[in-house]
């Protein structure tokens, strides 16, 4: 059995082919243990006087190097340990860079993190034009910075501003974008990748002249300009992170040191800050989230049942949700979709939804015109059920009307095959009620997406008591193919995400009625780490939608925390629905004040008249920390009750659901990891504090009190 990761093959023309292939793994990742092996190979390269060039390739079919093995960071017990890892990576890559012969990276598939840092240490890079080929430094998404020289080599190759954009966002770029940035030397078809890399190696070390646009020349080539550049970048980072994520600020500092004081000083700072970031609670939480989602992707069966293949799918309803579901099915899952609606305009709208999204990608050069046309050809529409006989899974996305959904189940059972899964995208109706009249209730399941479907990563899979394990397994596999992170939740009102969101939103509403200004309230939760404030979220979801969900939760689950303030009925009486009609707590679009300088429609602004409608006078009284605590504590308490009641199977699923479904701050790890970090006893104490002041909606649940008494945690 071959245990070597690196293999060197010397061709007769003097070109060495260095192949990386981690044994037993589907993708290459860099491990600290590889350092000695790489050095042995490099020593062999240096000793061979006949070599005129070296090409680095992957032995994996569909990937170059996906990054460093994050698991090795768990073994670090101190910042010094992590700093040593970084320094070791820097030294190995410096050896590659210092080779006298040209070293070319031949890249197909993902080239990310440490993989891109290795490629940057090479003298040239050739990539395939395949859709799977992406390059990036996503370390910031794990609360880290590139630790093997990436913070120093990338700015020197493509310029400071462009490098910061990649590192601060962690975004990935396709081959053509990488070529335009100056990140790679050539883009070729996969069939000639090795040949093109060898040809480039034979030409000698490529010379890279850094091409800056006018703005780059003004900001990056003089001390004053660089000061402005880093100052503006720092302001942008602080506005976005609100101080909750330390990694972006460290990236800025390390890049600045490298630019101002030289590469060696930059590398020293890079290793030091990498070590410090590894030990932060923010990085620990983000890495735990990474491991949790990775673990979920490996779960290919459900309760021992394997999924059936979905070769054809259908969507009932051409609204925003239906259009979004059709889009991710065709473009992500690569499954043909039949869209049924009662009117041609509905089908047209769903088609337009996909076309508009693909057109944006085409404009940004992320896809070719041929790819747009191919993906659009995966969509078709019908006013009847023609073509449904071969459909393996139907997603129903019609109005929240139980009688209508019953009719949809009957139609699908009549028109489709005996194995076809009926998946309802309901957000409020119990799945067992939808399946009540089904001839085959075992094939009925809930598949709850979040809006907008093309952006929100979560999907809730909701089996009722009679749903078969095969149906659940098939639906899970289908959602994963669509690019979703699915969790299985219990068939109860609100499922999981809406259940824990409702008390949070209702408490925000109560705070508005107590006189806290809308912008202060939203700002407090933005400071806490949510991507949007609760009042903005209510406007986005729709005040009318919230008004429909709250009574269902209150009726089915009980509890003061589900009671929406009656005063909010006045908002709907005044036709305030939120963003959808331009008027809610904020004014939007044409209703918002125009920009005085440009005359264009202004950004959303608080509609001051909303206070009169609610009968309150806005006046900030509470500290922002107290505002955030009141809202968040109710969400945490409800999450604990949901886990205790089996609504989610584990704390892991509960954390993923909250982060991917409603944007619970990722750096806190999710509700359950956050409760562990607070300490369950402390959490119970804070709930009891507010219970005395504001009532029993803050009463800590039995699960939390028992855990506090026994000093237990949700995670080991």
N, C-alpha and C positions, 0 to 999 in steps of 0.2 A: 504493500500500500504506500503510495506516494504522500509524504507528509510535508514536502517542500511547497512553499507558496510562490517563490520566484524561480523561474527557469530561464537560463540564458542560452540562446541558440545563435551560433556564429555562421552567417552566410558566406558563400564563396566570394561575394563582392565586397566583403569587409564591413558589412552592416550587421550589428548585433540586434537580435530581437529579444527583449526582456519581457517575459509574460508573467503577469500576476494572476494567480488563480488560487484563492483560499480553499483548501480541501474541505469538502462537506458543506459548503455554504452556497446559497443561490446567488449571492452578490458579494463582491469584494469589499471588505472594510479593513482599515489599517489598525493594527494592534501594536502595542509597545514591544511585544515579543519578536516582532519582525525586524527590529533594528539590526540585530546581529546578522541575520540572514541577508538583509539588504547590503550591509557593509562588506560581507564576504563576496557578494556578486560584484559590487563596485570595485573591490580590490582586484578581482579577476579581469574586469574591464580595463582598469588602469594598467595592468601588467601585460595586456595583449597589444603589442605594437602594431598589429595588422588591422586593428579596428579603425574605421574611418567615421563611424557614426553609430548611434544607438537609438532604437525605436522602442518605446514603452507601450505595451498593449495589454488588454485584459483577456484572460482565458474564458471569461463568462460570455454567454451568447448575447445578452441584452443590456449589459452595464459595464462601465469602466471601473470607477471606484465610488461607492455610495457615500464615503466619508470615513471618519475614524470610528472605531468601535466604542460607543458611548459607555458600554458596561464597564470598561476598565477604569472609568472615573470613580466608580463606586468604591474601588479599592483604596482610593486616596483618603488618608486620614487627616491630612493637613494641607494648607496652601502650598507648602514646600514640596510635598509629594506631587501635586498637580503641576507645579512650576517645573519640576524635573522632567515630567512627561513632555511638556511643551518644549523645553530646551533640547531634549533628545530628538524630537521631531525636526526642530530647526536645524540641528547639526547634520542629520541625515540628508535633509533636502539641500543643505548648503554643499554637501559633498557631490550631489548630483549636479548642482549648478556649476560647480568648479571643475567639472570634467573638461578636459581639453578638446574632446571631440563633441560634435553637435548631438544633443539629446532631444528627440522629438516624441511628444505624446500623441498616440493615435487613439482618438476618443470616439467611442460609440456608446450611447446610453447615458445614464446619469453619471455626472462627474461633479461631485458635491463635497463641500467641506474639505477635509484632509485630502480627498481625491483631487480637487482643484488646486489645492496648495502644492501637491506633488507636481501637477501639470504646470503650474506657474514656475516651479524650480527648473523645469525643462527649458530648453532654449527655443522651442517652437511647439505649436499645437495644431493638429489637423483633426477636424471633427466631421462626423457624418451629418447629412441633411435629414436624418430620420427624426420622426416626432419624439422618439424616446430619448434623444440626445438633448440633455439640459445641463447647464453649468451654473454654479452658484456657491455662495458661502453662507449657509443657513444657520451658522452657530448661534447667532443672536436669538433665534427662536428657542434655543435651549438655555438662554441666559448666559451665554458664553461669547467669546470672540475667537476668530481664527487664531490658532496657537502655534502654527508651524511655519510662520513667515508670511502668511497671507495678507496680514495688515500692512506689510511693507512692500511686497512685490506687486500686488494689484494696483496701488496708486501709481507706482512707477511705470506700469505697463499701459494703463488706460486713463490716467489722470486722477486727481484727488476727488473731485466732485462725483465723477461716475463711480469710482470705487466705493465712496461712502454710501452712495445710493444702493449699491448691491449689498454691502455689509450691514447697513443699518436696517434694511428691510428683510434681508435674507431671501430675497426673491431669486427665482431661477430664470435664466434666459435661454432661448432656443438658439440653434446654430447660427442663423442669419443675424440675429441680434448680437450674438457674441462676436461675429466677424465685424459688424458695424462698430462695435465698441472698441475693437482692436484687441480683443481678448484672445482670438485665435488667428492663425495665419491663413487657413484655407478650410473651405467647406466642400465636401465631396460625397458622392453616393457611397453607401456602405460597401458595395462590391469592390471598390478600388481604394478603400481606406489605407490598408497596409502599403499598397503600391505608392500612394501619394505621400505617405509619411517617409518612406524610404527615399523617394525622389527628393524630398525637402532636405533630408539628412545629408544626402550626397552633395548638396549645394553649399554646405558649411553652415555655421551658426547664423540663423536669420537675424537681420538687423531690424529693430523695432523703433521707428521714429514716432514719438508720442505726438499725435495730432490733436491739437486743442481747437475748439471753436473760439469765437471772439470772447465769449464770457469766460471760458477757461483760461485764455491768455491774460485777461484782466485780473482774474482772481488767484491764479495759481503760480504766476511767474514772478511775483514780488511780495515782499513781506506784508505790506499794507493790504494787498488783495487777499492774501491767505488769512490774515487776521479777520477780515470781513467774512470770508468763506466759513471759517470755523465758528465764528460768532453766530452767524445765521443758522448754521447747522445745529449748534447747541440749543438755540432758541426753539428750533423745530422739534428737536428731540424732547426737550422739557415739556413743550406743549402737548406732545403726543403721549409721553409716558407718565407725565405728572410725578416724576420721581420714583415710580414704582418698579422700574426696571433698570438696574445699574449697568447692564452690559452695553447699551448704546453709548452712554457717556464715556465708558472706558475705551470703546472703539475709537471715538473721536480723539481722545487724549493720546492713545497709542499712535494713531496715524499722524497726529500733529507732531509728536516727538520725532517720529521717523523723518518727516519732511523738514523739520527745523534743525534737528541735531544729527541726522544721519541714520543709515540703516542699522548699524550695530546698536545704537542707543534705542532705536525703535524695537529691535528684537528683544533686548533686555526688558523693556517696558511691556512688550507683548507677553512674554513668559510670566512676568510678575503678576500682571493683571489677570492673565488666564488662570493662574493658580488661585488668586483671591476669589475670582468669580465662581470657580468650581465649588468652593465651600459656602457660597451664599445660599440661603433658604430659597431664594427665587429660582436659582438654577436647579436646585434639588427638586422643587415642585415641577418645573417644566420638563425635567428629565423623567420624572415619574409619569407624567402625562404621555411622553413619547413612548415609554416602555409599555404603558397600559394599552395604547392604541395599537402598537406593534403586536402585542399579545393577542388582542382581539382579532386582528387580521389573520392570525394563524388558526383560528377556531373555524374549521371548515364544515363541521357538522353540528347538529343540535339534538341533544338527548339521544345520541347514537344514530340519528337519521341523516342521510346524505341529501344534499339538494338535487332537485331535478334541473336539467339544463333549460334555460329560457332562451329559445332561439328567436321567438317573435313575441312582442308585447303590444299592449293597447292601452290607451288612456281615454277614459270617459270624461268629457268636459274640456272645452278649449279655453277656459279662463286663464288667469295668471298662473295659478298653481298647475293646471293641466299643461299649459305651454312650457312651464319650467320643468315639469316631470318628463315630458316628451324630449326636451332638449338634452337633459343629462342621460336619458336612456339611449338616445341616438349617438351622442358625441362621446360620452364616457364609457358606457357599457357596450357600445357598438352593436346595439340590438335594433332591428327595424321596428318602428312604432306606427301603429294605426291609431289615428286620433278621431274619435267619434264625438259629434256635437249635434244638437237639434237644428242648428242653423249654419249656413256656409260662412257667415261672418265669424263665428266662433272658431271654426277650423282655420280660417284666414288669419285670425289673431294669434292662434297658437303657432302657426307657421312663421308669421312675422316675428314672433318672440325669438325663435331660434335664429332666423336670418339676421336680425339686428345684432344679436350677440356674436355671431360668426363674422358679420361684416366688420365689427370693431376689431376682432382678431386679425382679419385680413388687412385692415388699415394700419394696424401696428406691426404688420409683417410677422405675425406669430404663426400664420397658416398661409398656404398657397390658395389661389382661386380654385384649383382642382380639388383641394381638401374641402373647401366650403361647399362646392357642388356635390361632392361625394357624401358629405354629412347631411346635406339637405335632402338628398335622394333617399335617405333612411326614413324620412317622414312621409306619411300619406294620410289622407283624410277621407271620411265617409259620413253620410247622414243616416245610414242604416248600419247593419252589422255585417256587411259584405267583407270578406277577408278574415273574419273573427274565428273561423273554423280551425285555423292553424295557430292561434294565439296561445301561448303557454301561461301568460300572466297578464291580468287586467288590473290597472290602477284606476280606481273610481275617484274622481275629483269634482263631483257635482255639488249642488247646494246642500247645506246641512238640514236636510228634510228626510226624516226616517222613512216615510212612505215612498219617496223617490228612490232612496237607496235600496229598499226592498224590491222595487221594480227593476233596478239595475242588476241585482243579484239574480232575479228570475230570468232576465234577458240573457245574461252571460251564461247561465247554466243551460239555457235553451240553444244558444248559438255557438258555444265553444265546446272544446273537447272535454272528455271525462276527467282529465288531469288538471285543467286550467285553474289557476289560483285567482281568487277574487280578493284584491287588496284595497281596502278603503282608506282614503286620505283624510278621514274625519278628524277633527280636532276636539270634538266635544261629545259625540254620541258613543255610547258603549258598543263595543264590537259584538257582544252577544245579542244585543237588540237588532243589529244589522243582519246577523246570521239567523235570526229567530225563525224565519220562514224558508230558509234555504233547504234544498233537497240534499245538498252535500255541505253541511256546516263545517266539516273538517277542512274544507278548502277556502274558508273565509278567514281573513286576518286583517288586522289594522296595519297600515303603513303610513305613518304620520310624518310628513315633510314639514320643513320650516321655510318661511318666505324671507328673501327670494331663494327659490330652490337651487339656482345655479351657484349660489354663494354659501348658503348655510350648510355646514358639514354633517349635521346630525339627522338621523332618521330614527323614529321610535317604531319598533315592531311590536304589535299588540295582539297576541293570541287570546281568543276566548277559551273557555273550558273545553270546548269540543274541537279546537283547531289541532290538526295533526302535526306531529314533529317534523314530518317531511315538508309540509307547507311552510312552517317557520324557517326551516333550513333553506328552502328555496328562496324565500323572501329576503332573508339575511344575505344570501349570496348575491341576489339581484341588487340590493341596496349598495353592497360593497362595490359591485361592478360599476355602479353609477357614481362612484367616488365618495360615497357617504360612509360615515362611521355610525353603524346602527347599534342600538341597545334594545334588548327585549324587556318590555315593561308589562305590568299587570293591567288587566282590563277593568280599570276603575276610572271614575270621573276625573278628567284632567290629565289622565295617564301620569307621567312623572313631571315633565318640564312645566306644563301649565299649572300643575298642582303646586309646585314650589314657587312658581312665579307670582301666582295670585296674591298670597299674603304680602309679599314684597311690594307689589303694585298698590294694593289697597292701603298699606301703611303710608306710602308716598302720597296717596290721595288725601289721607287724613292730615298729613303734615301741611298740605296746601290749604286745607280748610282751617288749620290752626293759624294760618297767616304767613307761612314760610313762602317766600317768593319762588316762582317756578324755576328761574335760572339758578338760584341758590341751591335748591333741592337737587336739580340735575347735576350741578357742579359738584355737590358733595359726593354723589355716587360715582361721578367721573374720577374724582380724587381717590376714591376707594379702589378704583380699577376697572369698573364696568366700561364697555365701549361706548354706550350711550346712557343718558340718564333715564330714570323711570317714566318721567312725564313725556319726554321725547319718544320713548318706546311706545307709550300709550297712543300717542298721535300717529306713529308709524303703523302700528298694528290696526288701529281704528278704534275710536271710542265706542262706536256702535258694536264692534266685535267683542270688546271687553264687556259691554253691557249684557251681551247674550251669554257669555261664558260664566260670569260670576254667579248668577242665580242657579245654574246647573251644579256648580261646585258646592254652593251653600246648601242646596237641597240634598245632594248625594252624600256629602262628606260632613256637613254640619260645622260648627265652630265659628266663633266671632271673626277669626282671621280671614274668612272667605266673604264676609259681608262688605260689599262695596258701598261707600257712602251714598245715601239717598240723594244728596245734593247734586250728585253728578248727573242725575236724570235731567236736570235743567240744561245741561250741555247739549243733549240730543234734541231737546225741545227747541233749542236755538240753531239746530242743524249744524252742530259742531261735531264732525266725524274724524277730524285729524287731517293728515296730509292728503288723503284721497280727495277731499273737496276743498283743500287749501285753508281750512280753518278749524283749529282745535284749541289747544293751549297756546300754540304758536300760529303765526300767519305764514303762509307759504306762497311761492310763485307770484301770481298777479296780485294776490291779496296782501303780500308783504310790501313794505315801503320800498320805493325805487331808489336806486343809487343816484344821489344828487349830481355826481360828476358824469356818469356814463348814461344815465337815464334807463339803465337796464333793470330788470326785476332784481330786487334785493334778496339777501339771504333770509332764512327764516328768522323771525323775531317774536318775542313774547307778545301775545295779544293782551294788552293791559285791560281790555274790557271784560276779559274772562273772570276777573275778580269780582266785578259787580254782579255778573250772572250767578256766581257762587255765593255772593253775599259776604265776602271777606275783604279786609283791608290788609294788603301785603306789608309785612314788617318782619325782617329777620330777627329771630330771638335766640335760636339754638346754635350751638357750635356745629360746624359741618360734620365733625366726627360723631356727634350724637345723632344727627339726622341719618347718617349712613348706618350707624349701629342699629337704630330702631328698625330700619328696613331690612337689613341683612339678617338680624337675629331671627326674625320670623321665617325667612327663607331657610335658615339652618335648622330651626326647630321642625319645620315641615319636612325637610329632607330626612331628618332622623326618623320621623313618624312614617314616611314613605318606605324607608328601608325596613323598619320594624314590621310594617304590614305587607312586605313582600312585593311592593310596587316595582322596586328594582331588586335585582338578584344580589347585588354586592355594592360595597362602598365605591369600588372602582367604576362600576357602571353609572352610579349616581354622580360621581365627579365628572365623568366624560359627558354625561347628559347635560349637566349644568353649564359646563364650559363651552361645549359645541352648540348647545341649543339656545342659551340665553346670554352667553358671553360672561359667565362668572369669571372673575379675574384669573387667568391661567397661572400667574406667578404665585397664587395662593394654593394652587393644586386642586381646586374644587371644594365644594362645601365640606366634605368629610375630612380631607386632609387639613383644611383650615380649622375645623373643629378640634382636630388632634393638636394642631399647633397652638391654638388658644388654651387648650386644656379643658377637658369636659367639665370639671368642677368649676372652673372660672366661667365657662359658658352658662352653666346652670345658674350661677350667682348673678350674672348680668340679666338673664331672663327674669329671674325672681325680682330683681331691682325694678325692672320696667313693669312687671306684673302688678306690683304695689302702686305704681304711679299711673298706669294706663289700663289696667284690667286684665282679664283672664286670657285674652288672646296671646299674651306673652308667657302663659304658664308652661314651664318646661315639661316636655313629654316624659312618659314613664321610662322610655328607653334611655334618655339622657340622664335622668336621676339615678337609675340603677347603675349606669356606667360610671357616674361620678362617685357613687358610694364604693364601688369596687375598684376604682382607679383604672378603668379600662380605656382602650383606644379603638378606633375603627380599623386602623392599620397596625400590624405588629411592630 
